[in-house]
């Protein structure tokens, strides 16, 4: 597949003229969560008002909602104060929704924000400062705090120092998909999200982690910064909900490991380390998360289940139709390295 045959890549490589292009496109995907979506959009509008010099647009993808999401978006579009594009994407899955959002985004910088998140008022100030450095060949993620103290401390990222991803660190959770940013040229190089991954997809999760690995394989950096803060109102307050999400994450990570086993064999080390930690746990070793009492064993078992599911999808003839050709990946690596 080449750029001429993929409309999303054509769009990313041919943005509107400079006088029409916003600096940033916020891409928010949603399904049946109109109540939390309103708070998310309100926080984006407030951040834009706090930093009006950094022109922004909002692209909201309704991934088949059955509540009043469509009616709400129709109303708010006339009063948002910033350009708002509402898209209906009937193909189920977060990756498909994110691809639909990218296909309509006009901004120089793309910002993915989950619908249950709220931006810090200074978010655009931080974003502007980081992207004013001139370095663009990277994916950058920011701080993710708990939005409601009643929610359990999961799907957050509170590190205090700026750091870059290396093969020594598992890419899952290094940059969270609910607060992930990139220059549109980066998205054009890496290509669309793999629609087998992600919530609502066959592999349940890891569409964001897959994107990070693909960036690294193309020679691009993945960076976490301790500002660019969002607050995650995920609403999970019981152990059962956290267990299910924990298992889904590692189901996707197992599929990810098998998908990239040839080109990123370092992912196998993390599976080995998880197996070793799980074995030690049997003889009194520490759990994966002491605060939430999460075991290493679901990581191992769900990794194996996810890898099995990925193989079944491949054997059933469902390869990633979104993947970039080898030639373009080589070109991306060479250009990123030269910079």
C-alpha positions in Angstrom: 0.0 0.0 0.0 1.3 3.5 -0.8 0.3 7.0 0.1 -1.6 7.5 -3.1 -3.9 4.7 -2.2 -4.4 5.7 1.5 -6.6 8.8 2.0 -5.5 9.3 5.6 -1.9 9.6 4.6 -2.8 11.8 1.7 -4.6 14.1 4.1 -1.7 14.2 6.6 0.8 15.0 3.9 -1.3 17.7 2.3 -2.6 20.0 5.1 -4.5 23.2 4.4 -2.5 26.4 3.7 -0.8 28.2 6.6 -3.5 30.8 6.8 -6.1 28.1 7.4 -4.2 25.7 9.6 -4.6 25.7 13.4 -1.5 25.1 15.4 -3.1 22.2 17.3 -5.9 19.6 16.7 -7.4 18.0 19.8 -8.8 14.6 18.8 -11.3 13.2 21.2 -13.0 9.8 20.6 -16.2 8.9 22.5 -18.9 6.3 22.8 -22.0 6.6 25.0 -20.4 9.0 27.4 -22.1 12.3 26.8 -21.9 13.4 30.4 -18.1 13.0 30.8 -17.6 14.3 27.2 -19.1 17.7 28.1 -16.6 18.2 31.0 -13.7 17.2 28.6 -14.8 19.6 25.9 -15.3 22.4 28.5 -11.7 21.9 29.8 -10.3 22.1 26.3 -12.2 25.3 25.6 -11.0 26.8 28.8 -7.3 25.9 28.0 -7.7 27.4 24.6 -9.1 30.6 26.1 -6.1 30.7 28.5 -3.7 30.6 25.6 -5.5 32.2 22.6 -2.2 32.8 20.6 -1.9 29.0 20.0 -4.8 28.5 17.6 -6.7 25.2 18.2 -9.4 23.1 16.7 -11.4 20.2 18.3 -12.2 17.0 16.4 -14.7 14.8 18.2 -15.3 11.3 16.8 -18.6 9.6 17.9 -17.9 5.9 17.7 -21.5 4.7 17.4 -23.0 6.3 20.5 -26.6 5.4 21.3 -27.1 8.1 23.9 -27.5 11.9 23.2 -23.9 12.4 22.2 -24.8 13.4 18.6 -27.4 16.0 19.8 -24.9 17.4 22.3 -22.2 17.8 19.7 -24.7 19.5 17.3 -25.5 22.0 20.0 -22.0 22.7 21.3 -20.6 23.2 17.8 -22.4 26.5 17.4 -21.2 27.9 20.7 -17.8 26.2 21.3 -15.6 29.3 20.7 -13.1 27.2 18.8 -13.6 25.3 15.5 -15.3 22.0 16.3 -15.7 19.1 13.8 -18.0 16.2 14.8 -17.5 12.9 13.0 -19.6 9.8 13.1 -17.4 6.7 12.8 -19.6 3.5 12.8 -16.7 1.1 12.7 -16.3 0.0 16.3 -13.0 0.4 18.1 -10.8 3.2 19.5 -8.1 2.7 16.8 -10.7 3.1 14.0 -12.1 6.2 15.8 -8.6 7.7 16.1 -7.9 7.1 12.5 -11.1 8.9 11.6 -10.1 11.8 13.7 -6.6 12.0 12.2 -8.3 12.0 8.7 -10.0 15.3 9.5 -7.5 17.0 11.7 -5.9 20.1 10.2 -3.4 21.1 13.0 0.3 21.1 12.9 0.3 19.2 16.2 -2.1 16.4 16.9 -3.2 15.8 20.6 -5.1 12.7 21.5 -7.3 13.1 24.7 -9.7 10.6 26.1 -13.3 11.7 26.7 -13.0 11.1 30.4 -10.1 13.4 30.8 -9.8 17.1 31.6 -7.0 19.4 30.6 -5.0 21.5 33.0 -5.6 25.2 32.3 -1.9 25.7 31.3 -1.9 22.7 29.0 -1.4 24.7 25.8 1.3 26.8 27.4 3.3 23.7 28.0 2.5 22.2 24.6 3.6 25.4 22.9 6.8 25.5 24.8 7.8 21.9 23.9 6.9 22.1 20.3 8.6 25.5 19.9 12.0 23.8 20.3 11.9 22.8 16.6 12.3 19.1 17.3 9.4 17.3 15.7 10.4 13.7 15.0 9.1 12.2 18.2 5.9 11.2 20.1 5.5 13.2 23.3 3.2 12.4 26.2 2.4 14.4 29.3 1.5 13.9 33.0 -1.8 12.0 33.8 -3.2 12.7 37.3 -6.2 11.1 39.0 -9.2 13.4 38.4 -11.4 12.2 41.3 -9.9 11.1 44.6 -12.5 8.4 44.8 -11.1 6.6 41.7 -8.4 4.0 42.2 -4.9 5.0 41.2 -4.7 3.3 37.8 -4.1 4.5 34.3 -2.1 7.5 35.6 1.5 8.7 35.0 3.1 10.9 37.7 6.8 10.7 37.0 8.6 14.0 38.0 11.3 13.9 35.4 11.5 14.2 31.6 12.6 10.9 30.0 12.8 9.0 26.8 11.8 5.4 26.1 14.5 2.8 25.6 14.2 -0.9 24.9 15.1 -1.5 28.6 11.6 -0.2 29.6 8.3 -1.8 28.5 6.5 0.7 26.2 3.1 0.0 27.8 2.2 3.0 29.9 5.3 5.0 29.2 3.2 7.5 27.3 -0.6 7.1 27.9 -2.9 7.2 24.9 -5.2 9.6 26.8 -2.5 12.3 26.6 -0.4 11.6 23.5 0.9 14.2 21.1 2.8 14.3 17.8 3.6 16.5 14.9 1.3 15.7 11.9 4.5 14.8 9.9 5.2 12.0 12.5 1.7 10.6 12.0 2.2 10.7 8.2 5.4 8.7 8.6 4.1 6.1 11.0 0.6 5.8 9.4 -2.8 4.9 10.9 -3.4 3.0 14.1 -3.6 -0.7 13.8 -7.3 -1.3 14.1 -7.0 -4.8 15.5 -5.7 -3.2 18.7 -7.5 -0.9 21.2 -10.7 -0.8 23.2 -13.5 -2.3 21.1 -11.0 -4.1 18.8 -10.2 -7.8 18.7 -7.1 -7.3 20.8 -8.8 -5.0 23.4 -6.0 -2.6 24.1 -2.4 -1.4 23.2 -3.2 0.6 20.0 -1.2 3.4 21.6 1.7 1.1 22.7 1.8 -0.3 19.2 2.1 3.2 17.8 5.1 3.9 20.2 6.9 0.7 19.1 6.3 1.6 15.4 7.8 5.1 16.1 10.9 3.6 17.7 11.3 1.1 14.8 11.2 4.1 12.4 14.0 5.8 14.4 11.9 8.3 16.2 12.0 9.2 19.9 9.2 8.6 22.5 9.3 11.2 25.2 7.5 11.8 28.5 7.3 15.2 30.0 6.1 15.9 33.6 3.9 18.8 32.6 1.3 19.0 29.8 -1.1 17.7 32.5 -4.5 16.1 32.2 -6.8 14.8 34.9 -8.2 11.3 34.3 -11.7 10.8 35.6 -11.8 7.1 34.8 -14.5 6.2 37.3 -13.1 2.8 38.4 -13.6 2.5 42.1 -13.8 -1.3 42.7 -11.1 -3.9 42.4 -13.1 -5.9 39.8 -13.0 -3.1 37.3 -9.3 -2.6 37.7 -8.6 -6.4 37.3 -10.5 -6.4 34.0 -8.6 -3.5 32.7 -5.3 -4.9 33.9 -6.0 -8.1 32.0 -7.1 -6.3 28.9 -3.9 -4.3 28.8 -1.7 -7.4 29.0 -3.9 -9.2 26.5 -3.0 -6.4 24.0 0.6 -6.4 25.1 0.9 -10.1 24.3 -0.4 -9.6 20.8 2.0 -6.6 20.5 5.0 -8.8 21.4 4.2 -11.4 18.8 3.5 -8.7 16.1 6.9 -7.1 16.6 8.9 -10.2 17.6 11.1 -10.1 14.6 11.9 -6.4 14.4 11.7 -5.6 18.2 12.9 -8.8 19.9 13.6 -6.8 23.0 9.9 -7.0 23.8 10.5 -10.7 24.6 12.7 -9.7 27.5 9.8 -8.0 29.2 7.8 -11.2 28.9 10.7 -13.2 30.4 10.9 -10.7 33.3 7.2 -10.9 33.9 7.4 -14.7 34.0 10.4 -14.5 36.4 8.5 -12.1 38.7 5.4 -14.3 38.6 7.5 -17.3 39.7 9.1 -15.4 42.5 5.6 -14.2 43.6 4.7 -17.9 44.3 7.4 -18.1 46.9 6.6 -14.8 48.6 8.0 -12.2 46.2 6.4 -8.8 45.6 3.3 -8.4 43.5 3.1 -6.3 40.4 1.3 -3.5 42.2 1.4 -3.6 46.0 -1.1 -0.8 46.5 -3.8 -2.4 44.3 -2.7 -5.9 45.1 -2.3 -6.8 41.4 -0.5 -10.1 40.6 2.1 -10.8 38.0 0.3 -13.9 36.9 -2.5 -12.2 34.9 0.3 -10.4 33.0 1.9 -13.8 31.9 -1.4 -15.6 31.2 -3.0 -12.7 29.3 0.2 -12.1 27.3 0.0 -15.7 26.1 -3.7 -15.4 25.4 -3.2 -12.1 23.4 -0.3 -13.6 21.4 -2.6 -16.6 20.6 -5.4 -14.3 19.5 -3.0 -12.3 17.3 -1.8 -15.5 15.6 -5.5 -16.5 15.0 -6.2 -13.2 13.4 -3.2 -13.5 11.1 -4.1 -17.1 10.2 -7.7 -16.0 9.5 -6.4 -13.5 7.0 -6.7 -10.3 9.0 -3.3 -8.6 8.7 -3.0 -4.9 9.5 -4.2 -3.2 6.4 -3.0 0.1 7.9 0.7 -0.9 8.2 3.3 1.1 6.3 5.4 -0.5 3.6 9.0 -1.4 4.4 10.4 1.2 2.1 8.6 4.1 3.7 9.6 2.9 7.2 13.3 2.8 6.1 13.0 6.4 4.8 11.4 7.5 8.0 14.3 6.0 10.1 16.9 7.6 7.9 15.3 11.0 8.0 14.7 10.9 11.8 18.4 9.8 12.3 19.7 12.5 10.2 17.9 15.0 12.3 
